[in-house]
């Protein structure tokens, strides 16, 4: 089988482009003549190589996506980089493709890649762009909710995650994240059924069980004993997991509070 070649995806700032290669009447950036001549110049270059190429020109950038005869399609290539964890390699290619194509999936992956690389504020604007392209892109609503939560805007996060669940009620990733966001907002009564639902779907996930137990503790009242039982189970079932450390700390905290309540806040006389 003939090996498939990688596409060439690049962009050139207009200010760095040597316009002397264009006809003399088409060398002024920002004009229609310049745009047409630049597209023709690069398209012809790749045609001579036997490649298929798409070229776009705006006031700032010339963007080029060229594919050899036996090449990998650009979208497939970039998504492959993401799947194998090459985020820093994928990001500049995603930026170029997102600037050239009206493709919600490219915009979504661009936004997620930015978020994974720690550029959360940048990821929010790109994910909003994705949703403008496709309001029913559920994964983008989830990703935007997570990004908003990471930036501290829990109210916006809750709205995004609720939209995702409305579109896809069985999206448990959205359910568990909405539960966590509502917990952060102190809305434990709303969060509790969501935590239960997520924990029932993944009964062996110690972090989900911890989230449910913490929500039960915060809800207090009739839920306190259930919270203590769940903390105990987490400690028993996952003793080496960080969730067990949090569970033990919660048990100590709740035990101390229970003793304090029992003696009315007065020192014990032993």
Short mmCIF file of the C-alpha atoms (twelve columns), coordinates in Angstrom:
data_MODEL
# 
_entry.id   MODEL 
# 
loop_
_atom_site.group_PDB 
_atom_site.id 
_atom_site.type_symbol 
_atom_site.label_atom_id 
_atom_site.label_alt_id 
_atom_site.label_comp_id 
_atom_site.label_asym_id 
_atom_site.label_seq_id 
_atom_site.Cartn_x 
_atom_site.Cartn_y 
_atom_site.Cartn_z 
_atom_site.pdbx_PDB_model_num 
ATOM 1   C CA . UNK A 1   0.000   0.000  0.000   1 
ATOM 2   C CA . UNK A 2   1.328   3.418  -0.947  1 
ATOM 3   C CA . UNK A 3   2.090   5.602  2.072   1 
ATOM 4   C CA . UNK A 4   -0.184  8.608  2.410   1 
ATOM 5   C CA . UNK A 5   1.533   11.983 2.671   1 
ATOM 6   C CA . UNK A 6   0.738   14.750 5.116   1 
ATOM 7   C CA . UNK A 7   -1.003  17.851 3.752   1 
ATOM 8   C CA . UNK A 8   0.682   21.234 3.794   1 
ATOM 9   C CA . UNK A 9   -1.218  23.725 5.938   1 
ATOM 10  C CA . UNK A 10  0.309   27.155 6.344   1 
ATOM 11  C CA . UNK A 11  -0.366  30.856 6.488   1 
ATOM 12  C CA . UNK A 12  1.704   33.841 5.426   1 
ATOM 13  C CA . UNK A 13  1.200   37.339 6.845   1 
ATOM 14  C CA . UNK A 14  0.364   39.649 3.943   1 
ATOM 15  C CA . UNK A 15  2.985   42.103 5.198   1 
ATOM 16  C CA . UNK A 16  5.680   39.406 4.762   1 
ATOM 17  C CA . UNK A 17  4.624   38.338 1.274   1 
ATOM 18  C CA . UNK A 18  6.858   39.426 -1.604  1 
ATOM 19  C CA . UNK A 19  4.265   40.963 -3.917  1 
ATOM 20  C CA . UNK A 20  6.855   41.444 -6.662  1 
ATOM 21  C CA . UNK A 21  5.983   37.923 -7.900  1 
ATOM 22  C CA . UNK A 22  2.507   39.235 -8.836  1 
ATOM 23  C CA . UNK A 23  1.555   41.296 -11.895 1 
ATOM 24  C CA . UNK A 24  2.483   44.955 -11.456 1 
ATOM 25  C CA . UNK A 25  -1.164  46.072 -11.335 1 
ATOM 26  C CA . UNK A 26  -2.017  43.578 -8.545  1 
ATOM 27  C CA . UNK A 27  0.559   44.317 -5.863  1 
ATOM 28  C CA . UNK A 28  -1.501  46.442 -3.490  1 
ATOM 29  C CA . UNK A 29  -2.733  44.449 -0.471  1 
ATOM 30  C CA . UNK A 30  -6.409  44.852 0.319   1 
ATOM 31  C CA . UNK A 31  -7.486  45.145 -3.300  1 
ATOM 32  C CA . UNK A 32  -9.493  42.573 -5.211  1 
ATOM 33  C CA . UNK A 33  -6.717  42.386 -7.809  1 
ATOM 34  C CA . UNK A 34  -4.183  41.458 -5.115  1 
ATOM 35  C CA . UNK A 35  -6.470  38.769 -3.682  1 
ATOM 36  C CA . UNK A 36  -7.102  37.148 -7.077  1 
ATOM 37  C CA . UNK A 37  -3.444  37.312 -8.099  1 
ATOM 38  C CA . UNK A 38  -2.196  35.844 -4.805  1 
ATOM 39  C CA . UNK A 39  -4.685  32.978 -4.983  1 
ATOM 40  C CA . UNK A 40  -3.722  32.282 -8.569  1 
ATOM 41  C CA . UNK A 41  0.011   32.397 -7.729  1 
ATOM 42  C CA . UNK A 42  -0.155  29.805 -4.949  1 
ATOM 43  C CA . UNK A 43  -2.773  27.621 -6.645  1 
ATOM 44  C CA . UNK A 44  -0.610  27.440 -9.784  1 
ATOM 45  C CA . UNK A 45  2.450   26.530 -7.715  1 
ATOM 46  C CA . UNK A 46  0.695   23.506 -6.214  1 
ATOM 47  C CA . UNK A 47  -0.943  22.483 -9.497  1 
ATOM 48  C CA . UNK A 48  2.548   22.201 -10.984 1 
ATOM 49  C CA . UNK A 49  3.442   19.831 -8.140  1 
ATOM 50  C CA . UNK A 50  0.332   17.751 -8.825  1 
ATOM 51  C CA . UNK A 51  -1.316  18.800 -5.570  1 
ATOM 52  C CA . UNK A 52  -4.825  20.045 -4.873  1 
ATOM 53  C CA . UNK A 53  -4.822  23.361 -3.056  1 
ATOM 54  C CA . UNK A 54  -7.246  25.808 -1.478  1 
ATOM 55  C CA . UNK A 55  -6.075  29.379 -0.916  1 
ATOM 56  C CA . UNK A 56  -7.778  32.267 0.861   1 
ATOM 57  C CA . UNK A 57  -6.610  35.855 1.214   1 
ATOM 58  C CA . UNK A 58  -7.800  38.522 3.616   1 
ATOM 59  C CA . UNK A 59  -6.333  41.828 4.796   1 
ATOM 60  C CA . UNK A 60  -3.834  40.129 7.110   1 
ATOM 61  C CA . UNK A 61  -3.209  36.544 6.044   1 
ATOM 62  C CA . UNK A 62  -2.779  34.264 3.066   1 
ATOM 63  C CA . UNK A 63  -3.905  30.800 4.130   1 
ATOM 64  C CA . UNK A 64  -3.036  27.680 2.145   1 
ATOM 65  C CA . UNK A 65  -4.152  24.068 2.455   1 
ATOM 66  C CA . UNK A 66  -2.519  21.777 -0.096  1 
ATOM 67  C CA . UNK A 67  -2.922  18.009 -0.409  1 
ATOM 68  C CA . UNK A 68  -0.661  15.676 -2.440  1 
ATOM 69  C CA . UNK A 69  -2.281  13.165 -4.778  1 
ATOM 70  C CA . UNK A 70  -1.833  10.435 -2.151  1 
ATOM 71  C CA . UNK A 71  -2.248  12.791 0.784   1 
ATOM 72  C CA . UNK A 72  -4.281  12.671 3.963   1 
ATOM 73  C CA . UNK A 73  -7.245  15.037 3.985   1 
ATOM 74  C CA . UNK A 74  -6.442  18.092 6.150   1 
ATOM 75  C CA . UNK A 75  -9.271  17.578 8.638   1 
ATOM 76  C CA . UNK A 76  -8.433  13.916 9.055   1 
ATOM 77  C CA . UNK A 77  -4.767  14.772 9.535   1 
ATOM 78  C CA . UNK A 78  -5.370  17.406 12.212  1 
ATOM 79  C CA . UNK A 79  -7.878  15.268 14.115  1 
ATOM 80  C CA . UNK A 80  -5.324  12.468 14.044  1 
ATOM 81  C CA . UNK A 81  -2.787  14.745 15.702  1 
ATOM 82  C CA . UNK A 82  -5.314  15.560 18.419  1 
ATOM 83  C CA . UNK A 83  -6.222  11.915 18.984  1 
ATOM 84  C CA . UNK A 84  -2.554  11.068 19.504  1 
ATOM 85  C CA . UNK A 85  -2.053  13.954 21.927  1 
ATOM 86  C CA . UNK A 86  -0.005  16.259 19.693  1 
ATOM 87  C CA . UNK A 87  -1.930  19.343 20.780  1 
ATOM 88  C CA . UNK A 88  0.797   21.912 20.231  1 
ATOM 89  C CA . UNK A 89  1.389   20.593 16.708  1 
ATOM 90  C CA . UNK A 90  -2.333  20.593 15.939  1 
ATOM 91  C CA . UNK A 91  -3.141  24.075 17.254  1 
ATOM 92  C CA . UNK A 92  -1.590  26.239 14.480  1 
ATOM 93  C CA . UNK A 93  -3.151  23.982 11.850  1 
ATOM 94  C CA . UNK A 94  -6.556  24.262 13.506  1 
ATOM 95  C CA . UNK A 95  -6.204  28.054 13.580  1 
ATOM 96  C CA . UNK A 96  -5.565  28.086 9.842   1 
ATOM 97  C CA . UNK A 97  -8.376  25.676 8.982   1 
ATOM 98  C CA . UNK A 98  -10.800 27.521 11.251  1 
ATOM 99  C CA . UNK A 99  -9.935  30.733 9.422   1 
ATOM 100 C CA . UNK A 100 -10.589 29.132 6.043   1 
ATOM 101 C CA . UNK A 101 -13.526 26.795 6.556   1 
ATOM 102 C CA . UNK A 102 -17.061 27.124 7.861   1 
ATOM 103 C CA . UNK A 103 -16.843 23.864 9.781   1 
ATOM 104 C CA . UNK A 104 -18.293 23.543 13.316  1 
ATOM 105 C CA . UNK A 105 -16.198 20.440 14.042  1 
ATOM 106 C CA . UNK A 106 -12.984 22.271 13.220  1 
ATOM 107 C CA . UNK A 107 -14.070 25.203 15.414  1 
ATOM 108 C CA . UNK A 108 -15.009 22.798 18.241  1 
ATOM 109 C CA . UNK A 109 -11.668 21.019 18.161  1 
ATOM 110 C CA . UNK A 110 -9.878  24.367 17.914  1 
ATOM 111 C CA . UNK A 111 -11.641 25.548 21.062  1 
ATOM 112 C CA . UNK A 112 -11.030 22.320 22.976  1 
ATOM 113 C CA . UNK A 113 -7.364  22.304 21.973  1 
ATOM 114 C CA . UNK A 114 -6.929  25.855 23.281  1 
ATOM 115 C CA . UNK A 115 -8.583  24.894 26.553  1 
ATOM 116 C CA . UNK A 116 -6.420  21.812 26.996  1 
ATOM 117 C CA . UNK A 117 -3.328  23.956 26.473  1 
ATOM 118 C CA . UNK A 118 -4.467  26.319 29.236  1 
ATOM 119 C CA . UNK A 119 -5.763  29.136 27.038  1 
ATOM 120 C CA . UNK A 120 -9.254  29.036 28.535  1 
ATOM 121 C CA . UNK A 121 -10.299 32.618 27.689  1 
ATOM 122 C CA . UNK A 122 -9.340  32.085 24.046  1 
ATOM 123 C CA . UNK A 123 -11.176 28.763 23.962  1 
ATOM 124 C CA . UNK A 124 -14.430 30.394 25.100  1 
ATOM 125 C CA . UNK A 125 -14.626 32.750 22.115  1 
ATOM 126 C CA . UNK A 126 -13.856 29.927 19.665  1 
ATOM 127 C CA . UNK A 127 -16.482 27.617 21.185  1 
ATOM 128 C CA . UNK A 128 -19.029 30.446 21.021  1 
ATOM 129 C CA . UNK A 129 -18.127 30.776 17.336  1 
ATOM 130 C CA . UNK A 130 -18.723 27.031 16.897  1 
ATOM 131 C CA . UNK A 131 -22.183 27.308 18.465  1 
ATOM 132 C CA . UNK A 132 -23.050 30.232 16.184  1 
ATOM 133 C CA . UNK A 133 -22.210 27.949 13.249  1 
ATOM 134 C CA . UNK A 134 -24.205 25.059 14.709  1 
ATOM 135 C CA . UNK A 135 -26.491 25.809 17.681  1 
ATOM 136 C CA . UNK A 136 -27.117 22.055 18.075  1 
ATOM 137 C CA . UNK A 137 -23.462 21.091 18.484  1 
ATOM 138 C CA . UNK A 138 -23.983 19.486 21.908  1 
ATOM 139 C CA . UNK A 139 -20.314 18.753 22.532  1 
ATOM 140 C CA . UNK A 140 -19.532 22.438 22.016  1 
ATOM 141 C CA . UNK A 141 -22.144 23.432 24.608  1 
ATOM 142 C CA . UNK A 142 -20.559 20.984 27.068  1 
ATOM 143 C CA . UNK A 143 -17.038 22.204 26.321  1 
ATOM 144 C CA . UNK A 144 -18.151 25.833 26.659  1 
ATOM 145 C CA . UNK A 145 -19.776 25.004 29.993  1 
ATOM 146 C CA . UNK A 146 -16.569 23.417 31.251  1 
ATOM 147 C CA . UNK A 147 -14.502 26.368 29.997  1 
ATOM 148 C CA . UNK A 148 -16.821 28.884 31.674  1 
ATOM 149 C CA . UNK A 149 -16.618 26.909 34.926  1 
ATOM 150 C CA . UNK A 150 -12.827 26.888 34.715  1 
ATOM 151 C CA . UNK A 151 -12.859 30.655 34.218  1 
ATOM 152 C CA . UNK A 152 -15.091 31.107 37.290  1 
ATOM 153 C CA . UNK A 153 -18.351 31.971 35.507  1 
ATOM 154 C CA . UNK A 154 -20.514 29.224 36.991  1 
ATOM 155 C CA . UNK A 155 -23.818 30.853 35.981  1 
ATOM 156 C CA . UNK A 156 -22.817 30.802 32.300  1 
ATOM 157 C CA . UNK A 157 -21.484 27.273 32.728  1 
ATOM 158 C CA . UNK A 158 -24.825 26.100 34.118  1 
ATOM 159 C CA . UNK A 159 -26.701 27.614 31.162  1 
ATOM 160 C CA . UNK A 160 -24.419 25.945 28.624  1 
ATOM 161 C CA . UNK A 161 -24.618 22.559 30.333  1 
ATOM 162 C CA . UNK A 162 -28.409 22.735 30.663  1 
ATOM 163 C CA . UNK A 163 -28.632 23.421 26.926  1 
ATOM 164 C CA . UNK A 164 -26.460 20.370 26.253  1 
ATOM 165 C CA . UNK A 165 -28.719 18.174 28.400  1 
ATOM 166 C CA . UNK A 166 -31.836 19.534 26.705  1 
ATOM 167 C CA . UNK A 167 -30.341 18.531 23.370  1 
ATOM 168 C CA . UNK A 168 -28.934 15.210 24.576  1 
ATOM 169 C CA . UNK A 169 -30.546 14.029 27.840  1 
ATOM 170 C CA . UNK A 170 -28.277 10.965 28.083  1 
ATOM 171 C CA . UNK A 171 -25.058 12.987 27.959  1 
ATOM 172 C CA . UNK A 172 -23.684 11.951 31.345  1 
ATOM 173 C CA . UNK A 173 -20.562 14.086 30.967  1 
ATOM 174 C CA . UNK A 174 -22.849 17.126 30.812  1 
ATOM 175 C CA . UNK A 175 -24.894 15.817 33.748  1 
ATOM 176 C CA . UNK A 176 -21.885 15.323 36.035  1 
ATOM 177 C CA . UNK A 177 -20.433 18.715 35.134  1 
ATOM 178 C CA . UNK A 178 -23.752 20.491 35.709  1 
ATOM 179 C CA . UNK A 179 -23.980 18.781 39.102  1 
ATOM 180 C CA . UNK A 180 -20.519 20.070 40.000  1 
ATOM 181 C CA . UNK A 181 -21.310 23.597 38.797  1 
ATOM 182 C CA . UNK A 182 -24.570 23.736 40.761  1 
ATOM 183 C CA . UNK A 183 -22.654 22.502 43.792  1 
ATOM 184 C CA . UNK A 184 -20.156 25.343 43.332  1 
ATOM 185 C CA . UNK A 185 -23.098 27.743 43.247  1 
ATOM 186 C CA . UNK A 186 -24.427 26.314 46.518  1 
ATOM 187 C CA . UNK A 187 -27.560 24.968 44.815  1 
ATOM 188 C CA . UNK A 188 -27.234 21.540 46.409  1 
ATOM 189 C CA . UNK A 189 -30.899 20.561 46.140  1 
ATOM 190 C CA . UNK A 190 -30.683 20.973 42.348  1 
ATOM 191 C CA . UNK A 191 -27.291 19.282 42.150  1 
ATOM 192 C CA . UNK A 192 -28.203 16.212 44.213  1 
ATOM 193 C CA . UNK A 193 -30.423 14.344 41.695  1 
ATOM 194 C CA . UNK A 194 -27.844 15.010 38.975  1 
ATOM 195 C CA . UNK A 195 -25.029 13.632 41.143  1 
ATOM 196 C CA . UNK A 196 -27.172 10.566 41.904  1 
ATOM 197 C CA . UNK A 197 -27.882 9.995  38.239  1 
ATOM 198 C CA . UNK A 198 -24.229 10.309 37.248  1 
ATOM 199 C CA . UNK A 199 -23.034 8.100  40.125  1 
ATOM 200 C CA . UNK A 200 -25.580 5.404  39.294  1 
ATOM 201 C CA . UNK A 201 -24.310 5.341  35.712  1 
ATOM 202 C CA . UNK A 202 -20.657 5.034  36.874  1 
ATOM 203 C CA . UNK A 203 -20.827 3.291  40.263  1 
ATOM 204 C CA . UNK A 204 -17.099 2.529  40.375  1 
ATOM 205 C CA . UNK A 205 -15.947 6.122  39.783  1 
ATOM 206 C CA . UNK A 206 -14.544 7.324  43.134  1 
ATOM 207 C CA . UNK A 207 -14.598 10.993 42.139  1 
ATOM 208 C CA . UNK A 208 -18.265 10.855 41.200  1 
ATOM 209 C CA . UNK A 209 -19.076 9.072  44.461  1 
ATOM 210 C CA . UNK A 210 -17.087 11.720 46.319  1 
ATOM 211 C CA . UNK A 211 -18.997 14.494 44.544  1 
ATOM 212 C CA . UNK A 212 -22.292 12.873 45.538  1 
ATOM 213 C CA . UNK A 213 -21.164 12.444 49.158  1 
ATOM 214 C CA . UNK A 214 -19.984 16.056 49.366  1 
ATOM 215 C CA . UNK A 215 -23.283 17.261 47.944  1 
ATOM 216 C CA . UNK A 216 -25.175 15.176 50.513  1 
ATOM 217 C CA . UNK A 217 -23.013 16.648 53.280  1 
ATOM 218 C CA . UNK A 218 -23.665 20.199 52.074  1 
ATOM 219 C CA . UNK A 219 -27.401 19.524 51.762  1 
ATOM 220 C CA . UNK A 220 -27.294 18.457 55.432  1 
ATOM 221 C CA . UNK A 221 -30.300 17.479 57.512  1 
ATOM 222 C CA . UNK A 222 -31.694 14.075 56.556  1 
ATOM 223 C CA . UNK A 223 -28.864 13.607 54.037  1 
ATOM 224 C CA . UNK A 224 -26.014 13.728 56.592  1 
ATOM 225 C CA . UNK A 225 -26.097 10.046 57.565  1 
ATOM 226 C CA . UNK A 226 -26.164 8.959  53.915  1 
ATOM 227 C CA . UNK A 227 -23.164 11.199 53.279  1 
ATOM 228 C CA . UNK A 228 -21.218 9.579  56.128  1 
ATOM 229 C CA . UNK A 229 -22.036 6.078  54.859  1 
ATOM 230 C CA . UNK A 230 -20.881 7.015  51.370  1 
ATOM 231 C CA . UNK A 231 -17.650 8.589  52.646  1 
ATOM 232 C CA . UNK A 232 -17.002 5.351  54.568  1 
ATOM 233 C CA . UNK A 233 -17.591 3.249  51.442  1 
ATOM 234 C CA . UNK A 234 -15.234 5.428  49.382  1 
ATOM 235 C CA . UNK A 235 -12.538 4.961  52.030  1 
ATOM 236 C CA . UNK A 236 -13.124 1.191  52.062  1 
ATOM 237 C CA . UNK A 237 -13.416 0.668  48.301  1 
ATOM 238 C CA . UNK A 238 -10.713 3.072  47.091  1 
ATOM 239 C CA . UNK A 239 -8.192  3.379  49.966  1 
ATOM 240 C CA . UNK A 240 -5.299  4.431  47.720  1 
ATOM 241 C CA . UNK A 241 -7.228  6.958  45.636  1 
ATOM 242 C CA . UNK A 242 -7.039  10.694 46.431  1 
ATOM 243 C CA . UNK A 243 -10.829 10.581 46.860  1 
ATOM 244 C CA . UNK A 244 -10.274 8.442  49.968  1 
ATOM 245 C CA . UNK A 245 -8.156  11.185 51.541  1 
ATOM 246 C CA . UNK A 246 -10.993 13.652 50.995  1 
ATOM 247 C CA . UNK A 247 -13.510 11.105 52.345  1 
ATOM 248 C CA . UNK A 248 -11.483 10.555 55.531  1 
ATOM 249 C CA . UNK A 249 -11.152 14.299 56.037  1 
ATOM 250 C CA . UNK A 250 -14.928 14.649 55.638  1 
ATOM 251 C CA . UNK A 251 -15.578 11.857 58.154  1 
ATOM 252 C CA . UNK A 252 -13.317 13.559 60.690  1 
ATOM 253 C CA . UNK A 253 -15.031 16.881 60.044  1 
ATOM 254 C CA . UNK A 254 -18.530 15.440 60.333  1 
ATOM 255 C CA . UNK A 255 -17.605 13.429 63.413  1 
ATOM 256 C CA . UNK A 256 -16.268 16.518 65.134  1 
ATOM 257 C CA . UNK A 257 -19.391 18.470 64.217  1 
ATOM 258 C CA . UNK A 258 -21.637 15.680 65.494  1 
ATOM 259 C CA . UNK A 259 -19.775 15.627 68.819  1 
ATOM 260 C CA . UNK A 260 -19.973 19.428 69.035  1 
ATOM 261 C CA . UNK A 261 -23.725 19.327 68.460  1 
ATOM 262 C CA . UNK A 262 -24.181 16.509 70.999  1 
ATOM 263 C CA . UNK A 263 -22.578 18.459 73.842  1 
ATOM 264 C CA . UNK A 264 -24.153 21.749 72.846  1 
ATOM 265 C CA . UNK A 265 -20.859 23.362 71.988  1 
ATOM 266 C CA . UNK A 266 -19.648 23.040 75.619  1 
ATOM 267 C CA . UNK A 267 -16.395 21.354 76.623  1 
ATOM 268 C CA . UNK A 268 -16.810 17.737 77.755  1 
ATOM 269 C CA . UNK A 269 -16.140 16.863 81.391  1 
ATOM 270 C CA . UNK A 270 -14.562 13.409 81.316  1 
# 
